[in-house]
Amino acid sequence: MGNSRSRVGQSFCSQFLPEEQAEIDRLFDALSSDKNSPNVSSKSFSLKALQNHVGEALPPEMVTRLYDGMRRVDLTGKAKGPSENVSQEQFTASMSHLLKGNSEEKSLMIMKMISATEGPVKAREVQKFTEDLVGSVVHVLSHRQELRGWTGKEAPGPAPRVQVLAAQLLSEVKLQDGKRLLGPQWLDYDCDRAVIEDWVFRVPHVAIFLSVVICKGFLVLCSSLDLTTLVPERQVDQGRGFESILDVLSVMYINAQLPREQRHRWRLLFSSELHGHSFSQLCGHITHRGPCVAVLEDHDKHVFGGFASCSWEVKPQFQGDNRCFLFSICPSMAVYTHTGYNDHYMYLNHGQQTIPNGLGMGGQHNYFGLWVDVDFGKGHSRAKPTCTTYSSPQLSAQENFQFDKMEVWAVGDPSEEQLAKGNKSILDADPEAQALLEISGHSRHSEGLREVPDDE
């Protein structure tokens, strides 16, 4: 019996390094020696043992999914159904597939985590799996206190962010006829193994989220998991508490679209809550500070924004490059990248009489994909049918919208030049403008453009 099991265990070829395999073996030994499962063979473990080991680190439904997926693994090709418990060979094969496997091996395990039957699964079953997976990521990172400053609490809105991100991931599923799972009318469609394999191959978040759930849920191979590019460190200089428009899932989604070298840290530059409802304050805090993410929430609870790939500068010309993009977070998550139609990526102007004053991204004057007016608290998103620069639809609930909440986050590490420029006000950088103001007797009224010291 033992020799037979050994041959079966070798048939799939574990992909773990020797030191990793040793860690996997220690975890199995701990699970299989659980004293609360006295009727289970020492060569296997029960659902109860896995639940006892994980505790409250994962939601119960995800622990059950993982356990069922493992006991449905058939290494002999002769099993008539799932085993009563999970053997060491099943456990090692499952962990190898989920953490180290290719898209084919991962899709095999996902299918087993979704259904006990062979063959296609319904799209609604894939939807429920995806929601469980996304929810488990927030749950385990919150439980392990690894949110890196962000909140795992549900943000207000028409739909929970777990469902919104799950819907975005699900929208990437391509059925065999090339159609996508967009809307409830597709939920009764069949998804076979090839569809799930293609999905896992094209949507990296699925495999990343599985790794987070297993490594942080089981506390195994944690050193192989780098969370720094998944969840950026949140830095807010102000001493008082600050609750962002963004929750951790929203940040994960946007962060994944950024250049890799800018994903590890987000620093708050401007918040209407902390710095006031002032366009001058906005300009003073965000200019010459490097790449950044701007996000706002309109009065109808739509959350959207844009990534500026270069430092903002106050000038009458468009700026930026084709790394810029617009995005939506609520009611749906989506990213809109450049079309090549024009180079109207970023625009920031103030104090001009003949051209618009405000902050804009995409489109053209008076028809921006995203516009924040100099009359702070007002803006527009005009895209009929889509923005020419980013092919984005109308991001706000109303074409002309009003908002109270806006934030701008610098991403990555600032250069010394950016730090030096960022500590200067617009007036310091332009002595001629300062002189003109002094001549007109208005020098003290422009203090709003100056950088607010951190200790104020």
C-alpha positions in Angstrom: 0.0 0.0 0.0 2.8 2.4 1.0 4.8 1.7 -2.1 1.8 2.2 -4.3 1.1 5.6 -2.7 4.7 6.6 -3.3 4.5 5.8 -7.0 1.3 7.7 -7.3 2.8 10.6 -5.4 5.7 10.8 -7.9 3.5 10.6 -11.0 2.6 14.2 -11.0 6.1 15.6 -10.1 5.9 18.2 -7.4 7.2 21.6 -8.6 8.4 22.7 -5.1 12.1 23.3 -4.3 13.4 21.0 -1.6 13.1 23.5 1.2 9.6 24.4 0.0 8.6 20.8 -0.1 9.8 20.4 3.4 7.6 23.2 4.5 4.6 21.7 2.7 5.3 18.3 4.4 5.5 20.0 7.8 2.1 21.5 7.2 0.6 18.2 6.2 2.1 16.5 9.3 0.4 19.2 11.4 -2.9 18.7 9.7 -2.8 14.9 9.7 -1.9 14.8 13.5 -4.9 17.0 14.5 -6.2 15.5 17.8 -9.7 16.6 17.0 -9.9 14.2 14.1 -9.3 10.8 15.9 -10.9 8.6 13.3 -8.8 9.9 10.4 -5.7 8.0 9.2 -2.3 9.6 10.0 -1.7 9.6 6.3 -4.6 12.0 5.6 -6.6 14.9 7.2 -10.2 16.0 7.5 -12.1 19.2 6.9 -12.3 19.7 10.6 -8.5 19.6 10.9 -8.1 22.2 8.1 -10.7 24.4 9.8 -8.9 24.1 13.1 -5.6 25.0 11.5 -6.9 28.0 9.6 -9.1 29.3 12.3 -10.7 32.7 11.4 -8.0 33.6 8.9 -10.3 32.6 5.9 -14.0 32.6 5.5 -15.5 29.1 6.1 -16.8 28.7 2.5 -13.2 29.2 1.1 -11.8 26.6 3.5 -14.5 24.2 2.3 -13.7 24.9 -1.3 -10.0 24.3 -0.9 -10.6 21.1 1.0 -13.1 19.8 -1.6 -10.8 20.7 -4.4 -8.0 18.7 -2.8 -10.0 15.5 -2.0 -11.4 15.5 -5.6 -7.8 15.2 -7.0 -7.5 11.8 -8.6 -3.9 10.8 -9.0 -4.6 7.2 -10.2 -7.2 8.0 -12.8 -9.4 5.3 -11.3 -11.3 7.0 -8.5 -15.0 6.8 -8.7 -15.5 10.0 -6.6 -13.8 12.3 -4.1 -11.9 10.6 -1.3 -13.3 10.8 2.3 -10.2 12.8 3.5 -7.2 14.4 1.9 -4.0 12.2 1.5 -0.5 13.5 1.5 -0.2 12.9 -2.3 -3.5 14.8 -2.9 -2.4 17.6 -0.7 1.0 18.0 -2.3 -0.4 17.8 -5.8 -3.1 20.4 -5.0 -0.6 22.8 -3.5 1.8 22.3 -6.3 -0.8 23.0 -8.9 -2.3 26.0 -7.1 1.0 27.7 -6.2 3.4 26.6 -8.9 1.3 25.2 -11.7 0.7 26.6 -15.2 -2.8 27.8 -16.3 -3.8 24.3 -17.2 -3.0 22.9 -13.7 -4.5 25.9 -11.9 -7.7 25.6 -14.0 -8.0 21.9 -13.1 -8.0 22.8 -9.4 -10.4 25.7 -9.8 -12.9 23.4 -11.6 -12.6 20.9 -8.7 -13.1 23.8 -6.2 -16.3 24.8 -8.0 -18.0 21.4 -8.7 -17.8 17.8 -7.8 -18.9 16.7 -11.2 -16.6 16.4 -14.3 -17.3 18.6 -17.3 -18.5 22.2 -17.7 -19.7 24.4 -14.9 -22.3 27.2 -15.1 -21.1 30.8 -15.4 -23.0 31.6 -12.2 -20.9 29.0 -10.4 -17.7 30.7 -11.6 -19.2 34.0 -10.5 -19.8 32.7 -6.9 -16.2 31.2 -6.9 -14.8 34.5 -8.0 -16.7 36.5 -5.3 -15.6 34.0 -2.7 -12.0 34.3 -3.9 -12.0 38.2 -3.9 -13.7 38.3 -0.5 -11.2 35.8 1.0 -8.3 38.0 -0.1 -9.6 41.0 1.8 -10.5 38.8 4.8 -7.1 37.1 5.1 -5.1 40.3 4.6 -7.2 42.1 7.2 -6.9 39.2 9.6 -3.1 39.0 9.2 -3.0 42.8 9.5 -1.3 43.2 6.1 -3.5 45.8 4.5 -0.5 48.2 4.6 -2.6 51.2 5.8 -5.7 50.7 3.6 -9.1 49.7 4.9 -10.8 46.4 4.2 -14.2 47.9 5.1 -16.8 48.0 2.4 -17.0 51.4 0.7 -20.5 52.9 0.4 -22.1 52.5 -3.0 -24.7 50.7 -5.1 -22.7 47.4 -4.9 -20.0 46.1 -2.5 -16.5 46.4 -4.0 -16.0 42.6 -3.6 -18.9 42.1 -6.1 -17.6 44.9 -8.3 -14.1 43.5 -8.6 -15.4 40.0 -9.0 -17.6 41.2 -11.9 -14.6 42.9 -13.5 -12.6 39.6 -13.3 -15.6 37.6 -14.6 -16.0 40.0 -17.5 -12.7 38.7 -18.8 -14.0 35.2 -19.3 -14.3 34.4 -23.0 -16.8 31.7 -24.0 -16.0 29.4 -26.8 -17.8 31.6 -29.3 -15.6 34.5 -28.3 -18.4 36.3 -26.3 -17.7 37.6 -22.8 -19.7 37.1 -19.6 -21.2 40.6 -19.5 -24.5 40.8 -17.6 -26.8 38.4 -15.8 -28.1 37.0 -19.1 -24.9 35.0 -19.5 -24.9 33.3 -16.1 -26.6 30.1 -17.4 -23.9 29.5 -20.0 -21.5 26.6 -19.7 -17.8 27.2 -19.0 -15.6 24.2 -19.8 -12.1 23.5 -18.7 -10.6 25.3 -21.8 -12.6 28.5 -21.0 -11.3 28.5 -17.4 -7.8 27.8 -18.5 -7.8 30.7 -20.9 -9.2 32.9 -18.2 -6.5 32.0 -15.7 -3.9 32.5 -18.4 -5.0 36.0 -19.4 -6.1 37.4 -16.0 -3.2 37.2 -13.5 -5.2 38.4 -10.6 -6.9 34.9 -10.4 -3.6 33.1 -9.7 -2.3 35.9 -7.5 -5.4 35.9 -5.3 -5.2 32.1 -5.0 -1.6 32.4 -3.8 -2.6 35.1 -1.2 -5.4 33.0 0.1 -3.3 29.8 0.5 0.0 31.4 1.7 -1.6 33.8 4.2 -4.5 31.5 5.1 -2.4 28.4 5.8 0.7 30.3 6.8 2.8 28.3 4.4 5.5 29.5 1.9 4.8 33.1 2.9 8.4 34.1 2.0 7.6 33.4 -1.7 4.7 35.8 -1.7 5.6 39.5 -2.4 2.7 41.7 -1.3 4.5 45.0 -2.0 3.4 45.2 -5.6 -0.1 43.9 -4.9 -1.0 46.2 -2.0 1.1 49.5 -2.0 2.1 51.0 1.3 -0.3 53.9 2.2 1.5 57.1 3.4 -0.5 60.0 4.7 1.6 62.8 6.3 -1.2 64.4 8.2 -1.4 63.4 11.8 -5.2 63.2 12.0 -7.2 60.3 10.7 -8.1 60.1 7.0 -10.6 57.8 5.4 -9.9 57.4 1.6 -12.5 57.1 -1.1 -10.6 53.9 -2.0 -10.7 50.6 -0.2 -8.0 48.0 -0.6 -9.7 46.2 -3.5 -9.9 49.4 -5.5 -6.3 50.2 -4.8 -5.2 46.7 -5.8 -7.1 47.0 -9.1 -5.7 50.4 -10.0 -2.2 49.5 -8.7 -2.0 46.5 -11.1 -2.3 48.9 -14.1 0.7 51.1 -13.0 4.3 50.7 -14.2 5.8 48.0 -11.9 8.4 50.3 -10.4 5.6 52.6 -9.0 3.4 49.9 -7.4 5.0 49.6 -3.9 4.0 53.0 -2.3 1.2 55.6 -2.6 1.7 59.0 -0.9 -1.2 61.3 -0.3 -0.6 64.7 -2.0 -4.0 66.2 -1.9 -7.4 65.5 -0.2 -10.3 67.9 -0.3 -11.2 66.6 3.2 -7.8 67.6 4.6 -6.7 70.5 2.4 -10.1 72.1 1.6 -12.2 72.6 -1.5 -9.8 74.8 -3.3 -8.4 74.6 -6.8 -5.4 76.7 -5.8 -4.7 74.2 -3.0 -5.0 71.3 -5.5 -2.4 73.0 -7.8 -0.1 73.8 -4.9 -0.1 70.2 -3.6 0.2 68.2 -6.9 2.5 70.1 -9.2 6.1 68.8 -9.8 5.4 65.7 -7.6 5.9 62.9 -10.2 3.4 60.3 -11.4 0.1 60.2 -9.5 -3.4 58.9 -9.3 -6.3 61.3 -9.0 -9.7 60.0 -7.9 -13.0 61.6 -7.0 -16.5 60.6 -6.0 -19.5 62.5 -7.5 -22.7 63.2 -5.7 -24.3 60.1 -7.2 -21.5 57.9 -5.6 -19.7 57.2 -8.9 -16.0 56.8 -8.2 -13.5 57.4 -11.0 -10.3 59.1 -11.9 -7.1 59.0 -13.9 -3.4 58.1 -13.8 -1.0 60.9 -14.7 2.3 59.3 -15.8 4.3 62.6 -15.5 4.4 65.5 -13.0 1.6 67.9 -13.3 2.6 71.4 -14.4 0.4 74.5 -14.6 0.6 75.5 -18.3 -1.7 76.1 -21.3 -0.5 73.0 -23.2 -1.4 69.3 -23.0 1.2 67.2 -21.2 1.9 63.5 -20.3 2.4 60.5 -22.5 0.6 57.3 -23.5 1.1 55.6 -20.2 -1.7 57.8 -18.8 -5.1 56.2 -18.4 -8.6 56.9 -17.0 -10.5 54.4 -14.8 -13.8 53.7 -13.1 -14.2 52.1 -9.7 -17.9 52.4 -8.9 -20.5 51.3 -10.1 -18.1 49.2 -12.2 -14.3 48.7 -12.4 -12.6 49.4 -15.7 -9.4 50.9 -17.1 -9.3 52.9 -20.3 -5.9 53.3 -22.0 -4.8 55.6 -24.9 -6.2 55.1 -28.4 -3.4 56.9 -30.3 -6.0 59.3 -31.8 -4.4 62.3 -30.1 -1.9 63.2 -27.3 -4.4 65.0 -25.0 -3.3 63.0 -22.0 -3.2 65.6 -19.2 -4.0 69.3 -18.9 -3.7 71.7 -15.9 -4.3 75.4 -16.2 -5.0 78.3 -13.9 -5.3 82.0 -14.3 -5.9 82.1 -18.1 -8.7 84.1 -19.7 -8.9 82.7 -23.2 -8.7 78.9 -22.6 -10.3 76.6 -19.9 -9.0 76.7 -16.4 -9.0 73.4 -14.5 -7.6 69.9 -14.5 -8.5 67.6 -17.4 -7.6 64.2 -18.9 -8.5 63.1 -22.5 -10.7 64.6 -25.1 -10.4 68.3 -25.9 -11.2 71.7 -24.4 -14.7 71.7 -23.0 -15.1 68.0 -23.9 -12.8 66.2 -21.5 -13.0 62.6 -20.6 -12.4 63.8 -17.0 -12.6 67.5 -16.1 -12.3 69.2 -12.7 -13.2 72.9 -13.0 -11.3 75.8 -11.4 -14.7 76.4 -9.6 -13.8 73.4 -7.4 -16.5 70.9 -6.8 -17.7 71.0 -10.4 -16.6 69.0 -13.4 -17.7 67.1 -16.5 -17.1 63.8 -18.3 -18.2 64.3 -21.9 -17.8 61.2 -24.0 -20.3 60.8 -26.9 -19.9 57.9 -27.4 -16.4 57.7 -26.0 -13.5 59.9 -25.2 -11.2 60.3 -28.2 -7.9 59.9 -26.2 -8.8 57.0 -24.0 -12.0 55.5 -25.5 -13.6 55.9 -22.1 -17.4 56.3 -21.7 -19.0 58.9 -19.4 -17.4 58.2 -16.1 -19.7 60.2 -13.9 -23.4 59.6 -13.3 -24.3 63.0 -14.9 -22.4 64.5 -17.8 -21.9 67.7 -15.7 -21.3 66.5 -12.2 -20.7 67.9 -8.7 -18.4 66.4 -6.1 -17.2 66.9 -2.5 -14.4 64.3 -2.4 -11.2 64.3 -4.4 -7.8 62.8 -3.7 -4.5 62.7 -5.5 -1.8 60.1 -4.6 1.8 60.2 -5.8 2.9 56.6 -6.7 6.4 55.1 -6.3 9.3 57.0 -4.9 9.9 60.7 -5.7 13.2 61.8 -7.2 15.3 64.4 -5.4 14.4 66.9 -8.1 10.7 66.3 -7.6 11.1 66.6 -3.8 12.9 70.0 -4.3 10.3 71.3 -6.7 7.5 70.0 -4.7 8.6 72.0 -1.7 8.5 75.2 -3.7 5.2 77.1 -4.3 4.1 78.2 -7.7 5.0 81.8 -6.8 8.6 80.8 -5.8 9.0 79.1 -9.1 7.7 82.1 -11.0 9.1 85.4 -9.5 7.6 87.4 -12.4 4.2 86.3 -11.4 4.9 87.2 -7.8 6.1 90.7 -8.8 3.0 91.3 -10.9 0.8 90.4 -7.9 2.8 92.7 -5.6 2.4 95.6 -8.1 -1.3 95.0 -8.1 -1.4 94.8 -4.3 -2.6 91.2 -4.2 0.5 89.4 -3.1 -1.0 88.0 0.2 -4.1 86.6 -1.6 -2.1 84.0 -3.5 -0.8 82.1 -0.4 -3.2 79.3 -1.3 -0.8 78.3 -4.0 1.9 77.6 -1.5 2.7 74.2 -0.3 1.2 73.6 3.2 3.9 72.6 5.6 3.5 69.0 6.9 3.4 70.1 10.6 0.4 72.4 10.1 
